């Protein structure tokens, strides 16, 4: 995890976390 992202692009980081959670849920369904 790159901490400087939080300072440079907080909104981007929030989106990345959001999509990461979605990917985790999708991965569980797909069994990846």
CHARMM internal coordinates of N, CA and C (Angstrom, degrees):
IC EDIT
DIST 1 N 1 CA 1.4695
DIST 1 CA 1 C 1.5327
ANGL 1 N 1 CA 1 C 109.72
DIST 1 C 2 N 1.3085
ANGL 1 CA 1 C 2 N 115.46
DIHE 1 N 1 CA 1 C 2 N 132.33
DIST 2 N 2 CA 1.4624
ANGL 1 C 2 N 2 CA 119.42
DIHE 1 CA 1 C 2 N 2 CA 179.92
DIST 2 CA 2 C 1.5197
ANGL 2 N 2 CA 2 C 109.45
DIHE 1 C 2 N 2 CA 2 C -97.94
DIST 2 C 3 N 1.3400
ANGL 2 CA 2 C 3 N 116.15
DIHE 2 N 2 CA 2 C 3 N 115.29
DIST 3 N 3 CA 1.4593
ANGL 2 C 3 N 3 CA 119.87
DIHE 2 CA 2 C 3 N 3 CA -174.82
DIST 3 CA 3 C 1.5244
ANGL 3 N 3 CA 3 C 112.67
DIHE 2 C 3 N 3 CA 3 C -70.27
DIST 3 C 4 N 1.3399
ANGL 3 CA 3 C 4 N 117.23
DIHE 3 N 3 CA 3 C 4 N -27.75
DIST 4 N 4 CA 1.4697
ANGL 3 C 4 N 4 CA 119.51
DIHE 3 CA 3 C 4 N 4 CA -176.85
DIST 4 CA 4 C 1.5312
ANGL 4 N 4 CA 4 C 110.84
DIHE 3 C 4 N 4 CA 4 C -65.59
DIST 4 C 5 N 1.3255
ANGL 4 CA 4 C 5 N 116.94
DIHE 4 N 4 CA 4 C 5 N -19.83
DIST 5 N 5 CA 1.4689
ANGL 4 C 5 N 5 CA 119.84
DIHE 4 CA 4 C 5 N 5 CA 179.18
DIST 5 CA 5 C 1.5248
ANGL 5 N 5 CA 5 C 109.79
DIHE 4 C 5 N 5 CA 5 C -62.69
DIST 5 C 6 N 1.3423
ANGL 5 CA 5 C 6 N 115.95
DIHE 5 N 5 CA 5 C 6 N -35.87
DIST 6 N 6 CA 1.4627
ANGL 5 C 6 N 6 CA 119.73
DIHE 5 CA 5 C 6 N 6 CA -178.60
DIST 6 CA 6 C 1.5236
ANGL 6 N 6 CA 6 C 110.52
DIHE 5 C 6 N 6 CA 6 C -60.23
DIST 6 C 7 N 1.3280
ANGL 6 CA 6 C 7 N 116.39
DIHE 6 N 6 CA 6 C 7 N -39.29
DIST 7 N 7 CA 1.4654
ANGL 6 C 7 N 7 CA 119.87
DIHE 6 CA 6 C 7 N 7 CA -178.35
DIST 7 CA 7 C 1.5267
ANGL 7 N 7 CA 7 C 110.81
DIHE 6 C 7 N 7 CA 7 C -77.57
DIST 7 C 8 N 1.3328
ANGL 7 CA 7 C 8 N 117.09
DIHE 7 N 7 CA 7 C 8 N -40.03
DIST 8 N 8 CA 1.4649
ANGL 7 C 8 N 8 CA 120.73
DIHE 7 CA 7 C 8 N 8 CA -175.51
DIST 8 CA 8 C 1.5269
ANGL 8 N 8 CA 8 C 111.89
DIHE 7 C 8 N 8 CA 8 C -75.86
DIST 8 C 9 N 1.3353
ANGL 8 CA 8 C 9 N 115.62
DIHE 8 N 8 CA 8 C 9 N -48.89
DIST 9 N 9 CA 1.4652
ANGL 8 C 9 N 9 CA 118.72
DIHE 8 CA 8 C 9 N 9 CA -175.48
DIST 9 CA 9 C 1.5263
ANGL 9 N 9 CA 9 C 110.85
DIHE 8 C 9 N 9 CA 9 C -137.59
DIST 9 C 10 N 1.3236
ANGL 9 CA 9 C 10 N 117.87
DIHE 9 N 9 CA 9 C 10 N 79.13
DIST 10 N 10 CA 1.4656
ANGL 9 C 10 N 10 CA 121.43
DIHE 9 CA 9 C 10 N 10 CA -178.78
DIST 10 CA 10 C 1.5192
ANGL 10 N 10 CA 10 C 111.94
DIHE 9 C 10 N 10 CA 10 C -60.86
DIST 10 C 11 N 1.3417
ANGL 10 CA 10 C 11 N 117.16
DIHE 10 N 10 CA 10 C 11 N -40.71
DIST 11 N 11 CA 1.4646
ANGL 10 C 11 N 11 CA 120.49
DIHE 10 CA 10 C 11 N 11 CA -179.38
DIST 11 CA 11 C 1.5227
ANGL 11 N 11 CA 11 C 110.17
DIHE 10 C 11 N 11 CA 11 C -65.41
DIST 11 C 12 N 1.3188
ANGL 11 CA 11 C 12 N 116.37
DIHE 11 N 11 CA 11 C 12 N -41.09
DIST 12 N 12 CA 1.4583
ANGL 11 C 12 N 12 CA 120.82
DIHE 11 CA 11 C 12 N 12 CA 178.98
DIST 12 CA 12 C 1.5231
ANGL 12 N 12 CA 12 C 110.39
DIHE 11 C 12 N 12 CA 12 C -61.39
DIST 12 C 13 N 1.3371
ANGL 12 CA 12 C 13 N 115.38
DIHE 12 N 12 CA 12 C 13 N -41.15
DIST 13 N 13 CA 1.4598
ANGL 12 C 13 N 13 CA 120.14
DIHE 12 CA 12 C 13 N 13 CA -178.98
DIST 13 CA 13 C 1.5206
ANGL 13 N 13 CA 13 C 110.22
DIHE 12 C 13 N 13 CA 13 C -63.67
DIST 13 C 14 N 1.3405
ANGL 13 CA 13 C 14 N 116.13
DIHE 13 N 13 CA 13 C 14 N -42.06
DIST 14 N 14 CA 1.4671
ANGL 13 C 14 N 14 CA 120.36
DIHE 13 CA 13 C 14 N 14 CA 178.89
DIST 14 CA 14 C 1.5214
ANGL 14 N 14 CA 14 C 109.84
DIHE 13 C 14 N 14 CA 14 C -61.41
DIST 14 C 15 N 1.3276
ANGL 14 CA 14 C 15 N 116.68
DIHE 14 N 14 CA 14 C 15 N -42.22
DIST 15 N 15 CA 1.4649
ANGL 14 C 15 N 15 CA 120.19
DIHE 14 CA 14 C 15 N 15 CA 178.73
DIST 15 CA 15 C 1.5203
ANGL 15 N 15 CA 15 C 110.29
DIHE 14 C 15 N 15 CA 15 C -63.77
DIST 15 C 16 N 1.3341
ANGL 15 CA 15 C 16 N 116.85
DIHE 15 N 15 CA 15 C 16 N -42.37
DIST 16 N 16 CA 1.4646
ANGL 15 C 16 N 16 CA 120.79
DIHE 15 CA 15 C 16 N 16 CA -179.70
DIST 16 CA 16 C 1.5206
ANGL 16 N 16 CA 16 C 110.45
DIHE 15 C 16 N 16 CA 16 C -60.45
DIST 16 C 17 N 1.3389
ANGL 16 CA 16 C 17 N 116.09
DIHE 16 N 16 CA 16 C 17 N -43.24
DIST 17 N 17 CA 1.4608
ANGL 16 C 17 N 17 CA 120.22
DIHE 16 CA 16 C 17 N 17 CA 179.21
DIST 17 CA 17 C 1.5227
ANGL 17 N 17 CA 17 C 109.73
DIHE 16 C 17 N 17 CA 17 C -64.34
DIST 17 C 18 N 1.3357
ANGL 17 CA 17 C 18 N 115.68
DIHE 17 N 17 CA 17 C 18 N -42.37
DIST 18 N 18 CA 1.4626
ANGL 17 C 18 N 18 CA 120.74
DIHE 17 CA 17 C 18 N 18 CA -179.42
DIST 18 CA 18 C 1.5244
ANGL 18 N 18 CA 18 C 110.54
DIHE 17 C 18 N 18 CA 18 C -60.40
DIST 18 C 19 N 1.3415
ANGL 18 CA 18 C 19 N 116.78
DIHE 18 N 18 CA 18 C 19 N -48.03
DIST 19 N 19 CA 1.4560
ANGL 18 C 19 N 19 CA 120.77
DIHE 18 CA 18 C 19 N 19 CA -179.73
DIST 19 CA 19 C 1.5237
ANGL 19 N 19 CA 19 C 110.59
DIHE 18 C 19 N 19 CA 19 C -68.39
DIST 19 C 20 N 1.3269
ANGL 19 CA 19 C 20 N 117.23
DIHE 19 N 19 CA 19 C 20 N -32.64
DIST 20 N 20 CA 1.4633
ANGL 19 C 20 N 20 CA 120.52
DIHE 19 CA 19 C 20 N 20 CA 178.37
DIST 20 CA 20 C 1.5266
ANGL 20 N 20 CA 20 C 109.88
DIHE 19 C 20 N 20 CA 20 C -62.12
DIST 20 C 21 N 1.3407
ANGL 20 CA 20 C 21 N 116.02
DIHE 20 N 20 CA 20 C 21 N -40.78
DIST 21 N 21 CA 1.4641
ANGL 20 C 21 N 21 CA 120.43
DIHE 20 CA 20 C 21 N 21 CA 178.41
DIST 21 CA 21 C 1.5290
ANGL 21 N 21 CA 21 C 109.50
DIHE 20 C 21 N 21 CA 21 C -65.46
DIST 21 C 22 N 1.3379
ANGL 21 CA 21 C 22 N 116.45
DIHE 21 N 21 CA 21 C 22 N -43.35
DIST 22 N 22 CA 1.4651
ANGL 21 C 22 N 22 CA 120.10
DIHE 21 CA 21 C 22 N 22 CA 179.06
DIST 22 CA 22 C 1.5202
ANGL 22 N 22 CA 22 C 110.11
DIHE 21 C 22 N 22 CA 22 C -62.76
DIST 22 C 23 N 1.3233
ANGL 22 CA 22 C 23 N 117.69
DIHE 22 N 22 CA 22 C 23 N -41.43
DIST 23 N 23 CA 1.4628
ANGL 22 C 23 N 23 CA 121.55
DIHE 22 CA 22 C 23 N 23 CA 178.64
DIST 23 CA 23 C 1.5218
ANGL 23 N 23 CA 23 C 110.52
DIHE 22 C 23 N 23 CA 23 C -62.37
DIST 23 C 24 N 1.3246
ANGL 23 CA 23 C 24 N 116.28
DIHE 23 N 23 CA 23 C 24 N -39.01
DIST 24 N 24 CA 1.4622
ANGL 23 C 24 N 24 CA 120.45
DIHE 23 CA 23 C 24 N 24 CA 179.83
DIST 24 CA 24 C 1.5216
ANGL 24 N 24 CA 24 C 109.93
DIHE 23 C 24 N 24 CA 24 C -64.05
DIST 24 C 25 N 1.3274
ANGL 24 CA 24 C 25 N 116.30
DIHE 24 N 24 CA 24 C 25 N -44.52
DIST 25 N 25 CA 1.4626
ANGL 24 C 25 N 25 CA 120.27
DIHE 24 CA 24 C 25 N 25 CA -179.97
DIST 25 CA 25 C 1.5310
ANGL 25 N 25 CA 25 C 110.40
DIHE 24 C 25 N 25 CA 25 C -65.53
DIST 25 C 26 N 1.3422
ANGL 25 CA 25 C 26 N 116.33
DIHE 25 N 25 CA 25 C 26 N -43.54
DIST 26 N 26 CA 1.4627
ANGL 25 C 26 N 26 CA 120.51
DIHE 25 CA 25 C 26 N 26 CA 179.50
DIST 26 CA 26 C 1.5241
ANGL 26 N 26 CA 26 C 110.29
DIHE 25 C 26 N 26 CA 26 C -64.91
DIST 26 C 27 N 1.3189
ANGL 26 CA 26 C 27 N 116.07
DIHE 26 N 26 CA 26 C 27 N -40.14
DIST 27 N 27 CA 1.4610
ANGL 26 C 27 N 27 CA 120.71
DIHE 26 CA 26 C 27 N 27 CA 179.74
DIST 27 CA 27 C 1.5223
ANGL 27 N 27 CA 27 C 110.86
DIHE 26 C 27 N 27 CA 27 C -62.01
DIST 27 C 28 N 1.3251
ANGL 27 CA 27 C 28 N 116.34
DIHE 27 N 27 CA 27 C 28 N -37.63
DIST 28 N 28 CA 1.4569
ANGL 27 C 28 N 28 CA 120.08
DIHE 27 CA 27 C 28 N 28 CA 178.91
DIST 28 CA 28 C 1.5227
ANGL 28 N 28 CA 28 C 110.57
DIHE 27 C 28 N 28 CA 28 C -65.18
DIST 28 C 29 N 1.3368
ANGL 28 CA 28 C 29 N 116.08
DIHE 28 N 28 CA 28 C 29 N -38.33
DIST 29 N 29 CA 1.4671
ANGL 28 C 29 N 29 CA 120.26
DIHE 28 CA 28 C 29 N 29 CA 179.72
DIST 29 CA 29 C 1.5287
ANGL 29 N 29 CA 29 C 110.30
DIHE 28 C 29 N 29 CA 29 C -69.16
DIST 29 C 30 N 1.3331
ANGL 29 CA 29 C 30 N 115.90
DIHE 29 N 29 CA 29 C 30 N -41.92
DIST 30 N 30 CA 1.4582
ANGL 29 C 30 N 30 CA 120.10
DIHE 29 CA 29 C 30 N 30 CA -178.15
DIST 30 CA 30 C 1.5318
ANGL 30 N 30 CA 30 C 110.72
DIHE 29 C 30 N 30 CA 30 C -78.75
DIST 30 C 31 N 1.3220
ANGL 30 CA 30 C 31 N 116.70
DIHE 30 N 30 CA 30 C 31 N -17.54
DIST 31 N 31 CA 1.4560
ANGL 30 C 31 N 31 CA 120.28
DIHE 30 CA 30 C 31 N 31 CA -179.61
DIST 31 CA 31 C 1.5063
ANGL 31 N 31 CA 31 C 111.71
DIHE 30 C 31 N 31 CA 31 C 77.79
DIST 31 C 32 N 1.3201
ANGL 31 CA 31 C 32 N 117.57
DIHE 31 N 31 CA 31 C 32 N 25.03
DIST 32 N 32 CA 1.4682
ANGL 31 C 32 N 32 CA 121.72
DIHE 31 CA 31 C 32 N 32 CA -179.58
DIST 32 CA 32 C 1.5202
ANGL 32 N 32 CA 32 C 109.42
DIHE 31 C 32 N 32 CA 32 C -82.71
END
COOR INIT
IC SEED 1 N 1 CA 1 C
IC BUILD
